[in-house]
């Protein structure tokens, strides 16, 4: 049985859409404190469009699922979140090998490629109070788990925990990138909405792979 196939990729994205929809108000509250207040609504709209693509498409392979989902987010979502998450998903898809399935080492490399795309596009580094502060620890935890011989459920659960810890750790930080950086020191004391939605996405993978 493959570690990652088209069915799992689509299940992950559907679970991510459910999570973003369920917590859209939370993301909006967090973004209202230090941003434009539209993060929850934008992601909900974007992932609703992703689900429509999943429902109406046949995919050439597992990478194609992520590439087309990423392209959908880029085209449907305003603000920074669409280009950032869309670029991440496209990079993940392009980094996966062609075909119907991939192994855990492939997925680890693809997740790293997604992080690199986000970092390059947003110019963010760890500690800047952005998506990177959750995505970076999640990828590192996933890579470590895979290197240690963990199966997908364990690796995904570890990534989700690391993403959650990273998101919470943004609360005392002063934002150095994005809309929140305009607030300077007033951005401290608020959890970053992008890091929080990143945790939701990794938690969705943990949920769909849990035994």
Buried (B, 14 or more C-beta within 10 A) or exposed (E): EBBBBBBBBBBBBBBBBBBBBEBBEBBBBBBBBBBBBBBBBBBBBBBBBBBEBBEEEEBBBBBBBBBBBBBBBBEBBEBBBBBBBBBBBBBBBBBBEEEBBBEBEBBBBBBBBBBBBBBEBBEBEBBBBBBBBBBBBBBBBBBBBBEEEBEBBBBBBBBBBBBBBBBBBBEEBBBBBBBBBEBEEEBBEBBBBBBBBBBBBBBBBBBBBEE
